[in-house]
Amino acid sequence: MISHGKHNLLGVMIDGVDYEEAVRQIADAASHRQPFGVTALAVHGVMTGYRDPDQRHRLNALALVVPDGQPVRWALNALHGTRLTDRVYGPTLMLEVCRMAARERLGIYLYGSTEPVLARLTAQLRHDFPGLCIVGAEPSRFRRLTTDEKHEVIERIRGSGAQITFVGLGCPRQEAWAYEYQDALAMPLLAVGAAFDFHAGTTRQAPAWMQRRGLEWLFRLGTEPHRLWRRYLILNPWYVALVLAQYAGLRTFDERDEHATIVECSYG
């Protein structure tokens, strides 16, 4: 039996959920118009929370943080006996939520990336999920928003009739966005990372066999070495060392954030 609930991984609270439970919680929040920030964390996302008290505070304030990476799932199973048989991969979660939204006639909003990617993504989602109601799509400005611009974003999403918003701004900006907007928008806000590019067909995903073995990082490193080498060659071994220390009881990681000094990023 899967051990649901939140579990401490290097001070970041990860939910022990599978796809079915994650989609159920998102659907329930959408139907009740509840603030519900969601993100899918791989090793890089967990490490941003470990290293930055402000980001850890944001992550731990989200309603649902799912284990996106296999190494995150393995750590939850080893540390907390969650018995998860699969990760909850952000791009796949996006498709499962779209399937549910089409069935339940819930309007979705796409926020982030670029206009060409959004155009291709919108067309693909409508092809894959007939009846899916995409009520709006808005590209990122790739900068901080002014206070007035932030309010305008809130009003556009509210006015669209959306009941679920997908956010594709990249880690850690998308998690900060979900944290900052979740109360104002009162709906599920799903930070789904590279899912926009994957489903639009502008970026290749790792082969399934690499994903199952936790080697997606190696595929991405090979495709974008100059951008990602620090993330994977430094953070991955560091993550393994910290998880082993937590497992052995040599270190504890407090999920509380006494040193956090939250300043809104308002990135869009």
Secondary structure, DSSP 8 states (H G I E B T S, - for coil): ----SEEEETTEEEE---HHHHHHHHHHHHHTT--EEEEEE-HHHHHHHHH-HHHHHHHHHSSEEEE-SHHHHHHHHHHH----SS---HHHHHHHHHHHHHHHT-EEEEEES-HHHHHHHHHHHHHHSTT-EEEEEE---SSB--HHHHHHHHHHHHHHT-SEEEEES-TTHHHHHHHHHHHHH-SEEEE-TTHHHHHHTSS----HHHHHTT-HHHHHHHHSHHHHHHHHHTHHHHHHHHHHHHHHTS-------TT-------B-
